[in-house]
Amino acid sequence: MKTETHYEKKPWLASYDDGVPEHIEYEKTFLTDMLTRTAERYPDRAALVFEGKTITYRALKTMVENFAACLQSLGVGKGDSVAILLPNLVPAVVSYHATLTIGAIAVMNNPLYTDPELMHQFNDSGAKVLITLDLLANRMINLRPATSIEKIIYTTIGDYLPFPQNILFKLFAKKKKMATTVTPADNVYTWKECVSGPFGKCSPVSIDSDDVAMYQYTGGTTGVSKGVRLTHDNLSRQVQQFMAWAPSWLAGHETMLGALPFFHMFGLSTSMNLPIYGGWTSILMPRPKSDLLLKAIARYRPTLATMVPTMIIGMLNDPLIGRTDISCFRTIISGGSPLAVDVMRKFEADTGAVIIEGYGLTEASPVTHVNPVGGKPRKVGSVGLPFPDTECRVVDLEEGTVNVPFGEMGELLIRGPQVMKGYLNMSDETKYALRDGWLYTGDIVTMDEEGYFYIVDRKKDLIISSGYNIYPRDIDEVFYSHPKVREACAIGIPDPKRGENVKVLVVLKDGETATPDEFIDYCKTRLARYKHPTEIEFRADLPKSNIGKILRKQLKEEERLRVQGN
């Protein structure tokens, strides 16, 4: 095998936009310092906007300081864990930054998770305090005895609504199941009493760059979720990498559409931490449904957004898209999972907006690659170039030690300042993921001679049929090019002769009808014969993760259980 590949020469540097450096002179500052500085520079600028309610940077900083003092009064100290179980609400931002301010460790949890999933994360992280929503509070009070949680603080959607919505909320919220009565219990507090109570000033805490700032859980949709240990330095350098990547983004002037959930690493870094570093406004979107996103775009005219493909697909198929002006965007970055090329082209043709694809994973804070945003070529279908100070290799799939030539498929390895410290309480998994300073991503990629990377598929999703390697994304792309398809997902299903066959689960656009034979015929001129699906299943929807990524693993598990039951 040819091994001279020159990854160490970083061919991607020649494709960088003007002004983007190979190496960054990082500020030695943490997220908490960034908030303080931004509040001093732009005290009256809107930091957060929720349903028309504006929270200025001055007000945000005051709330963070007050809540930090509250946490200390509740016995939370440096190194203790604080669980945050909230959608994109003002208290989510305040809780996170207050936790980091006192040197505690933030644990962002998904409100959609089940009790067993949350119980594992609470106990694995050793969380002492939980901040949640009233709609979840009674469940969490009942779950508390089986966890490490000692104290619970709950907020409501109505805590930060402008007049007259706040009055209407009090009158109708319970009827609409947007609020509930929380059963009184020991050590359970309301958000308002905690954020405005007489706790004095929080005691200063010394924080080192290598101290763990948060445990971010990943892989919880199947199996036991892993707590990724991210340091203050990881988080600080990640946002500085982003700002270095886009010199045209203006401090104090941009508006970010906060569509991605803050309890997911992509949303937390790009929609919460990055705006605070840049002095921007973040539009909080607790429910990123397509119609709500389009209405927010029309109302607030955001200049930046980070999204996942299902959000883009949802907007593209929403009737409001034809009546919404999306010319306000400077950049829309898509990540989380690959965006089908046909979807990207149709969205751009229909709206005039430009989508930039990127790539990342929780273990890297999460972003490592993005297409250029300042004039150099954006390659459709590519996730772009490595960030400054981010080294990459593509290695063989068998041993993971030999570099493969440009254009050949292999596993992506990453090394950089945004890479995690390791997994919590999982030394074996840490040793497997971090080897000789490299993060083994588990993603199969190629890199062209100009340094642009292309995601082929997840290593674990590979379908092997009659000895052939089949990458599900190749099949997904073909189905997304069909005018009747809204969503599609290819999986491998057992076959006694071939090992595996291809099955595709399809969601049709509203009003469309089709037959399996129609799609099998469609594939015949678009896919090699060994890639042809043998089964097509139509569904009303497909299971998705908290950020809208289609859960291929869950579909495979459903198929396995179905076969066992027959």
C-alpha positions as CSV (number, residue, x, y, z in Angstrom):
1,M,0.0,0.0,0.0
2,K,1.2,3.5,-0.8
3,T,1.9,5.4,2.4
4,E,3.4,8.7,1.1
5,T,0.4,10.9,1.5
6,H,1.8,14.2,2.9
7,Y,-0.9,14.8,5.5
8,E,1.8,16.3,7.6
9,K,2.2,19.0,4.9
10,K,-1.4,20.1,5.5
11,P,-2.5,20.6,1.9
12,W,-5.7,22.3,3.2
13,L,-3.7,25.4,4.2
14,A,-3.6,26.6,0.6
15,S,-7.4,26.6,0.5
16,Y,-7.8,28.8,3.5
17,D,-9.5,32.1,3.1
18,D,-7.3,35.2,3.2
19,G,-6.6,36.2,6.8
20,V,-7.2,32.7,8.3
21,P,-4.1,31.6,10.1
22,E,-2.5,28.2,10.3
23,H,-1.9,28.8,14.0
24,I,-3.9,31.0,16.4
25,E,-2.4,33.1,19.1
26,Y,-5.0,32.1,21.7
27,E,-6.2,34.4,24.4
28,K,-5.7,32.8,27.8
29,T,-9.3,33.3,28.7
30,F,-12.2,31.1,29.7
31,L,-15.9,31.3,28.8
32,T,-16.7,33.0,32.1
33,D,-14.1,35.7,31.3
34,M,-15.6,36.1,27.8
35,L,-19.0,36.9,29.3
36,T,-17.6,39.4,31.7
37,R,-15.7,41.2,28.9
38,T,-18.6,41.2,26.5
39,A,-20.9,42.6,29.2
40,E,-18.4,45.4,29.7
41,R,-18.1,46.2,26.0
42,Y,-21.8,45.8,25.0
43,P,-23.8,46.2,28.2
44,D,-27.0,47.2,26.5
45,R,-26.8,44.9,23.5
46,A,-29.3,42.1,23.4
47,A,-27.6,38.9,24.5
48,L,-30.7,36.7,24.4
49,V,-34.1,37.1,22.8
50,F,-36.9,34.7,23.8
51,E,-40.4,35.2,22.3
52,G,-39.7,38.9,22.0
53,K,-38.3,39.3,25.5
54,T,-34.8,40.8,25.4
55,I,-32.0,40.1,28.0
56,T,-29.1,42.5,27.7
57,Y,-25.5,41.5,28.4
58,R,-25.6,43.6,31.5
59,A,-28.7,41.7,32.8
60,L,-27.3,38.3,31.7
61,K,-24.1,38.9,33.6
62,T,-26.0,39.9,36.7
63,M,-28.2,36.8,36.6
64,V,-25.1,34.6,36.2
65,E,-23.4,36.2,39.2
66,N,-26.6,35.8,41.3
67,F,-27.2,32.2,40.4
68,A,-23.5,31.4,40.9
69,A,-23.9,32.7,44.5
70,C,-27.1,30.6,44.9
71,L,-25.3,27.5,43.8
72,Q,-22.5,28.1,46.3
73,S,-25.1,28.6,49.0
74,L,-26.6,25.2,48.1
75,G,-23.2,23.6,48.7
76,V,-21.9,23.4,45.1
77,G,-18.2,23.8,45.0
78,K,-15.3,23.4,42.6
79,G,-15.4,20.0,40.8
80,D,-19.0,19.3,41.8
81,S,-21.4,18.4,39.0
82,V,-24.6,20.4,38.1
83,A,-27.1,18.8,35.8
84,I,-29.0,21.1,33.4
85,L,-32.2,19.5,31.9
86,L,-33.6,22.3,29.8
87,P,-34.5,23.3,26.3
88,N,-33.2,26.6,24.8
89,L,-34.4,28.9,27.5
90,V,-32.8,31.9,29.3
91,P,-32.2,29.7,32.5
92,A,-30.2,27.2,30.4
93,V,-27.7,29.9,29.5
94,V,-27.5,31.3,33.0
95,S,-27.2,27.9,34.7
96,Y,-24.4,26.8,32.4
97,H,-22.3,29.9,32.9
98,A,-23.0,30.2,36.6
99,T,-21.8,26.6,37.0
100,L,-18.6,27.3,35.2
101,T,-18.1,30.5,37.1
102,I,-17.7,28.6,40.4
103,G,-15.5,25.9,39.0
104,A,-18.2,23.3,39.0
105,I,-18.8,20.9,36.1
106,A,-21.9,21.4,33.8
107,V,-23.8,18.4,32.7
108,M,-26.1,19.2,29.8
109,N,-29.0,16.6,29.6
110,N,-31.6,16.0,26.9
111,P,-35.1,16.7,28.1
112,L,-36.4,14.0,25.7
113,Y,-34.4,11.2,27.5
114,T,-36.2,8.5,29.5
115,D,-35.8,8.1,33.2
116,P,-33.3,5.2,32.9
117,E,-31.1,7.2,30.5
118,L,-31.2,10.3,32.8
119,M,-30.6,8.1,35.9
120,H,-27.4,6.8,34.3
121,Q,-26.1,10.3,33.4
122,F,-27.0,11.8,36.8
123,N,-25.2,9.0,38.7
124,D,-22.3,8.6,36.3
125,S,-21.6,12.4,36.6
126,G,-22.3,12.5,40.3
127,A,-24.6,15.5,39.8
128,K,-25.6,17.2,43.1
129,V,-28.0,19.8,41.8
130,L,-30.5,19.6,38.9
131,I,-32.0,22.6,37.0
132,T,-35.0,21.6,35.0
133,L,-38.5,22.7,33.7
134,D,-41.7,22.5,35.8
135,L,-43.1,20.1,33.2
136,L,-40.3,17.7,34.2
137,A,-40.0,18.5,37.8
138,N,-42.4,16.0,39.3
139,R,-40.8,13.2,37.3
140,M,-37.4,14.3,38.5
141,I,-38.6,14.5,42.1
142,N,-39.7,10.9,41.9
143,L,-36.5,9.9,40.2
144,R,-34.3,11.7,42.7
145,P,-34.0,8.9,45.3
146,A,-32.4,6.6,42.7
147,T,-29.8,9.3,41.8
148,S,-27.0,11.4,43.2
149,I,-29.3,14.5,42.9
150,E,-29.8,16.3,46.2
151,K,-31.5,19.6,45.2
152,I,-33.8,20.5,42.3
153,I,-34.4,24.0,40.9
154,Y,-37.2,24.4,38.3
155,T,-38.1,27.2,35.9
156,T,-41.1,27.7,33.7
157,I,-41.5,28.8,30.1
158,G,-43.3,31.8,31.4
159,D,-40.5,33.1,33.6
160,Y,-39.1,35.2,30.7
161,L,-42.0,36.3,28.5
162,P,-42.7,39.9,27.5
163,F,-46.0,41.7,28.3
164,P,-48.7,40.7,27.6
165,Q,-47.6,37.1,26.8
166,N,-46.6,36.7,30.5
167,I,-50.1,37.5,31.6
168,L,-51.7,35.2,29.0
169,F,-49.3,32.4,30.0
170,K,-50.5,32.5,33.6
171,L,-54.1,32.3,32.5
172,F,-53.9,29.6,29.8
173,A,-50.6,27.7,30.2
174,K,-51.9,24.8,32.3
175,K,-54.8,24.2,30.0
176,K,-52.5,24.1,27.0
177,K,-50.1,21.8,29.0
178,M,-47.3,24.3,28.8
179,A,-47.1,24.5,32.6
180,T,-47.9,22.4,35.6
181,T,-48.1,22.5,39.4
182,V,-45.0,21.1,41.0
183,T,-45.6,18.9,44.1
184,P,-44.0,20.5,47.2
185,A,-40.9,18.6,48.3
186,D,-37.8,19.1,50.4
187,N,-34.9,20.8,48.7
188,V,-37.0,21.9,45.7
189,Y,-36.8,25.5,44.7
190,T,-38.2,27.9,42.0
191,W,-35.8,29.5,39.5
192,K,-37.0,33.0,40.3
193,E,-36.2,32.7,44.0
194,C,-32.8,31.3,43.2
195,V,-31.8,33.9,40.6
196,S,-33.0,36.9,42.6
197,G,-32.5,35.8,46.1
198,P,-30.3,37.5,48.7
199,F,-27.2,35.3,48.4
200,G,-24.6,38.0,48.2
201,K,-21.6,37.7,45.9
202,C,-20.2,34.3,44.9
203,S,-16.7,33.5,46.3
204,P,-14.0,33.7,43.7
205,V,-12.6,30.4,42.5
206,S,-9.3,29.6,40.8
207,I,-9.8,27.8,37.5
208,D,-7.0,26.1,35.5
209,S,-7.1,25.6,31.7
210,D,-7.0,21.8,32.1
211,D,-9.8,21.7,34.6
212,V,-12.9,19.8,33.4
213,A,-15.7,22.3,32.6
214,M,-18.4,19.9,31.5
215,Y,-19.4,16.3,30.9
216,Q,-21.2,16.1,27.6
217,Y,-22.9,12.7,27.1
218,T,-22.8,11.1,23.7
219,G,-24.1,7.8,22.2
220,G,-27.1,7.6,24.5
221,T,-29.6,6.5,21.9
222,T,-28.3,2.9,22.0
223,G,-26.3,1.4,24.7
224,V,-24.7,3.3,27.6
225,S,-24.0,6.9,26.9
226,K,-20.4,8.1,27.4
227,G,-19.5,11.3,29.4
228,V,-17.1,13.3,27.3
229,R,-14.7,15.3,29.6
230,L,-14.2,18.7,28.0
231,T,-11.9,21.3,29.7
232,H,-12.1,25.0,30.0
233,D,-9.3,25.2,27.4
234,N,-11.2,23.0,25.0
235,L,-14.2,25.2,25.1
236,S,-12.3,28.5,24.9
237,R,-10.1,27.5,22.0
238,Q,-13.1,26.1,20.1
239,V,-14.8,29.5,19.9
240,Q,-11.6,31.2,19.1
241,Q,-11.0,28.8,16.2
242,F,-14.4,29.7,14.9
243,M,-13.8,33.4,15.0
244,A,-10.4,33.0,13.4
245,W,-12.1,31.0,10.6
246,A,-14.5,33.8,9.7
247,P,-12.7,37.2,10.0
248,S,-15.7,38.8,8.3
249,W,-18.0,38.1,11.2
250,L,-18.3,41.3,13.1
251,A,-18.0,41.5,16.9
252,G,-21.0,43.1,18.4
253,H,-23.1,43.0,15.2
254,E,-24.2,39.5,14.3
255,T,-27.4,37.7,15.2
256,M,-27.4,34.0,15.6
257,L,-30.5,31.9,15.2
258,G,-30.3,29.5,18.2
259,A,-32.1,26.6,16.5
260,L,-29.8,23.8,17.7
261,P,-30.4,22.7,21.3
262,F,-27.9,23.8,23.8
263,F,-27.9,20.4,25.4
264,H,-26.2,19.1,22.3
265,M,-22.5,20.1,21.8
266,F,-23.0,21.5,18.3
267,G,-25.7,23.9,19.6
268,L,-23.8,24.7,22.8
269,S,-20.6,25.8,21.1
270,T,-22.0,27.5,18.1
271,S,-25.4,28.9,19.2
272,M,-24.6,29.8,22.8
273,N,-20.8,30.1,23.5
274,L,-19.8,31.6,20.2
275,P,-22.3,34.5,20.3
276,I,-21.2,35.4,23.8
277,Y,-17.6,35.5,22.7
278,G,-18.5,37.6,19.7
279,G,-20.9,39.9,21.5
280,W,-23.8,38.8,19.3
281,T,-27.5,38.3,19.9
282,S,-28.8,34.7,20.1
283,I,-32.4,34.0,19.2
284,L,-33.6,31.2,21.6
285,M,-35.6,28.5,19.9
286,P,-36.8,25.9,22.4
287,R,-38.8,24.0,19.6
288,P,-37.0,24.2,16.2
289,K,-40.0,23.2,14.1
290,S,-39.8,24.4,10.5
291,D,-42.7,26.9,10.8
292,L,-41.3,28.4,14.0
293,L,-37.8,28.7,12.4
294,L,-39.2,30.5,9.4
295,K,-41.3,32.9,11.5
296,A,-38.3,33.7,13.6
297,I,-36.2,34.4,10.5
298,A,-38.9,36.7,9.2
299,R,-39.2,38.5,12.6
300,Y,-35.5,38.8,13.8
301,R,-33.5,38.7,10.5
302,P,-30.6,36.6,11.8
303,T,-27.3,36.8,10.0
304,L,-25.9,33.4,11.1
305,A,-27.3,30.0,11.9
306,T,-26.0,26.5,12.5
307,M,-28.4,23.7,11.7
308,V,-28.7,20.0,11.0
309,P,-30.1,18.5,7.7
310,T,-33.5,17.7,9.1
311,M,-34.1,21.4,9.9
312,I,-33.2,22.4,6.4
313,I,-35.4,19.6,4.9
314,G,-38.2,20.6,7.2
315,M,-38.1,24.3,6.1
316,L,-37.7,23.3,2.4
317,N,-41.0,21.4,2.7
318,D,-42.9,23.9,4.7
319,P,-45.5,26.1,2.9
320,L,-44.0,29.2,4.6
321,I,-40.7,28.8,2.7
322,G,-42.1,30.5,-0.4
323,R,-43.2,33.5,1.7
324,T,-40.1,34.0,3.8
325,D,-37.2,36.1,2.8
326,I,-34.0,34.3,3.9
327,S,-31.6,36.9,2.3
328,C,-30.7,38.1,5.8
329,F,-28.2,35.2,6.4
330,R,-24.5,35.8,6.0
331,T,-23.8,32.1,6.6
332,I,-25.8,28.9,7.3
333,I,-23.6,26.1,8.5
334,S,-25.0,22.6,8.3
335,G,-23.5,19.7,10.4
336,G,-24.4,16.9,12.7
337,S,-24.9,14.5,9.7
338,P,-24.3,14.7,6.0
339,L,-26.6,16.9,4.0
340,A,-27.8,15.4,0.7
341,V,-26.4,17.3,-2.2
342,D,-29.8,17.5,-4.0
343,V,-31.4,18.9,-0.8
344,M,-28.7,21.6,-0.5
345,R,-29.0,22.6,-4.1
346,K,-32.8,22.8,-4.0
347,F,-32.8,24.8,-0.8
348,E,-30.3,27.3,-2.2
349,A,-32.2,27.5,-5.5
350,D,-35.5,28.2,-3.7
351,T,-34.2,30.6,-1.1
352,G,-31.0,32.2,-2.4
353,A,-29.3,31.3,0.9
354,V,-25.9,29.6,0.9
355,I,-25.2,26.6,3.0
356,I,-21.7,25.8,4.3
357,E,-21.2,22.2,5.4
358,G,-19.0,21.3,8.4
359,Y,-18.1,18.4,10.5
360,G,-17.5,17.6,14.1
361,L,-18.1,15.2,17.0
362,T,-18.7,15.7,20.7
363,E,-15.2,14.5,21.5
364,A,-13.8,17.5,19.7
365,S,-16.0,20.3,21.3
366,P,-17.3,19.5,18.5
367,V,-16.3,21.3,15.3
368,T,-13.1,20.3,13.4
369,H,-13.9,21.0,9.7
370,V,-15.8,23.7,7.9
371,N,-15.9,24.9,4.3
372,P,-14.5,28.4,3.7
373,V,-16.9,31.2,4.4
374,G,-14.9,34.2,3.0
375,G,-14.5,33.6,-0.7
376,K,-12.4,30.5,-1.3
377,P,-14.2,27.6,-2.9
378,R,-17.0,25.9,-1.1
379,K,-17.1,22.3,-2.4
380,V,-20.6,20.9,-2.5
381,G,-20.6,17.5,-0.8
382,S,-17.5,18.2,1.2
383,V,-17.4,19.1,4.9
384,G,-14.5,21.4,4.2
385,L,-11.1,22.0,5.6
386,P,-9.6,21.4,9.1
387,F,-9.7,24.3,11.5
388,P,-6.5,26.1,12.3
389,D,-4.3,24.1,14.7
390,T,-6.2,20.9,13.7
391,E,-4.2,18.1,12.3
392,C,-5.8,15.3,10.4
393,R,-4.9,11.9,8.9
394,V,-6.9,9.3,7.0
395,V,-5.8,5.7,7.9
396,D,-6.5,2.2,6.8
397,L,-9.8,0.7,8.2
398,E,-8.2,-2.6,9.3
399,E,-5.4,-1.6,11.7
400,G,-5.8,2.2,11.8
401,T,-2.1,2.8,11.5
402,V,-1.2,3.3,7.9
403,N,-2.0,6.6,6.0
404,V,-4.0,6.0,2.8
405,P,-3.3,8.0,-0.3
406,F,-5.4,11.1,-1.3
407,G,-8.8,10.1,-2.6
408,E,-8.9,6.7,-0.8
409,M,-11.3,5.9,1.9
410,G,-10.1,5.4,5.5
411,E,-10.8,6.4,9.1
412,L,-10.5,10.0,10.1
413,L,-8.0,10.8,12.9
414,I,-7.9,14.2,14.5
415,R,-5.4,16.1,16.8
416,G,-6.0,19.6,18.1
417,P,-6.7,21.8,21.1
418,Q,-10.5,21.1,20.9
419,V,-10.1,17.3,21.5
420,M,-11.4,16.0,24.7
421,K,-9.5,15.0,27.8
422,G,-11.2,11.5,27.7
423,Y,-14.3,9.7,28.8
424,L,-15.7,9.8,32.3
425,N,-15.3,6.5,34.2
426,M,-14.4,4.7,31.0
427,S,-10.7,4.1,30.8
428,D,-10.8,1.4,28.2
429,E,-13.0,3.5,25.8
430,T,-10.6,6.4,26.4
431,K,-7.6,4.3,25.4
432,Y,-9.3,3.1,22.3
433,A,-10.5,6.6,21.2
434,L,-7.3,8.4,22.0
435,R,-4.1,6.7,20.7
436,D,-0.7,8.3,20.5
437,G,-2.4,11.7,20.7
438,W,-4.9,11.1,17.9
439,L,-8.6,11.0,18.3
440,Y,-10.0,8.0,16.3
441,T,-13.4,9.3,15.0
442,G,-14.9,6.1,13.6
443,D,-15.9,8.1,10.5
444,I,-14.9,6.9,7.0
445,V,-13.7,9.8,4.9
446,T,-11.7,10.7,1.8
447,M,-9.5,13.8,1.3
448,D,-8.7,15.3,-2.1
449,E,-5.4,16.9,-3.1
450,E,-6.6,20.4,-2.1
451,G,-7.3,19.2,1.5
452,Y,-11.1,19.1,1.4
453,F,-12.6,16.2,3.3
454,Y,-15.6,14.1,2.4
455,I,-17.6,12.0,4.8
456,V,-18.4,8.6,3.3
457,D,-20.1,7.0,6.3
458,R,-19.8,5.8,9.9
459,K,-17.5,2.9,10.2
460,K,-20.1,1.1,12.3
461,D,-22.8,1.7,9.6
462,L,-20.9,-0.1,6.8
463,I,-23.0,-2.7,5.0
464,I,-21.0,-5.7,3.7
465,S,-22.8,-7.7,1.0
466,S,-21.1,-10.6,-0.8
467,G,-17.8,-9.2,0.2
468,Y,-18.5,-5.7,-1.1
469,N,-18.4,-2.6,1.1
470,I,-21.6,-0.6,0.8
471,Y,-21.8,2.9,2.3
472,P,-25.4,3.8,3.3
473,R,-24.9,7.4,2.5
474,D,-24.4,6.6,-1.2
475,I,-27.8,5.1,-1.2
476,D,-29.4,7.8,0.8
477,E,-28.1,10.4,-1.7
478,V,-29.9,8.6,-4.6
479,F,-33.2,8.5,-2.7
480,Y,-33.0,12.2,-1.7
481,S,-32.6,13.0,-5.4
482,H,-36.1,11.4,-6.1
483,P,-38.7,14.2,-6.2
484,K,-41.2,12.2,-4.1
485,V,-38.8,11.6,-1.1
486,R,-38.8,13.7,2.0
487,E,-36.5,11.5,4.1
488,A,-34.6,8.2,3.5
489,C,-32.3,6.0,5.4
490,A,-30.5,2.8,4.2
491,I,-29.6,0.0,6.6
492,G,-28.1,-3.5,6.3
493,I,-30.4,-6.4,6.9
494,P,-29.3,-10.1,7.4
495,D,-29.1,-12.4,4.4
496,P,-28.0,-16.1,4.6
497,K,-26.2,-16.0,1.3
498,R,-24.8,-12.5,0.9
499,G,-24.3,-11.6,4.6
500,E,-26.3,-8.5,4.3
501,N,-28.8,-6.9,1.9
502,V,-29.8,-3.2,1.6
503,K,-33.1,-2.0,3.0
504,V,-34.3,1.6,2.6
505,L,-36.8,3.3,4.9
506,V,-38.6,6.1,3.1
507,V,-40.8,9.0,4.1
508,L,-42.7,10.5,1.2
509,K,-43.5,14.1,0.8
510,D,-47.1,15.1,1.7
511,G,-49.6,14.0,-0.9
512,E,-47.2,11.6,-2.7
513,T,-47.7,7.9,-3.3
514,A,-45.2,5.3,-4.6
515,T,-44.4,1.6,-4.8
516,P,-41.3,-0.3,-3.8
517,D,-40.8,-1.4,-7.4
518,E,-40.7,2.3,-8.5
519,F,-37.8,3.0,-6.2
520,I,-35.9,-0.2,-7.0
521,D,-36.2,0.7,-10.7
522,Y,-35.0,4.2,-9.9
523,C,-31.8,2.8,-8.4
524,K,-30.9,0.6,-11.3
525,T,-29.4,3.4,-13.4
526,R,-27.9,5.2,-10.4
527,L,-26.3,2.5,-8.3
528,A,-24.0,-0.4,-8.9
529,R,-25.9,-3.7,-8.9
530,Y,-24.5,-4.9,-5.6
531,K,-25.8,-1.7,-3.9
532,H,-29.4,-2.2,-5.1
533,P,-31.9,-2.3,-2.2
534,T,-33.9,-5.5,-1.9
535,E,-36.5,-4.0,0.4
536,I,-38.3,-0.7,0.6
537,E,-40.4,0.3,3.6
538,F,-42.6,3.4,3.7
539,R,-43.0,5.2,7.0
540,A,-44.8,8.3,8.2
541,D,-41.6,9.4,10.0
542,L,-38.2,8.2,11.0
543,P,-36.7,8.2,14.5
544,K,-34.4,11.1,15.2
545,S,-31.9,12.2,17.8
546,N,-32.3,15.4,19.9
547,I,-30.8,17.5,17.1
548,G,-32.8,15.8,14.3
549,K,-30.2,13.3,13.1
550,I,-31.9,10.2,11.7
551,L,-31.1,7.3,14.0
552,R,-29.7,4.6,11.7
553,K,-28.7,2.5,14.6
554,Q,-32.2,2.4,16.1
555,L,-33.7,1.4,12.7
556,K,-31.1,-1.4,12.5
557,E,-32.1,-2.5,16.0
558,E,-35.8,-2.4,15.1
559,E,-35.1,-4.6,12.1
560,R,-33.1,-7.1,14.2
561,L,-36.0,-7.4,16.7
562,R,-38.5,-7.8,13.9
563,V,-36.5,-10.6,12.4
564,Q,-36.2,-12.3,15.8
565,G,-39.9,-12.1,16.3
566,N,-40.7,-13.9,13.0
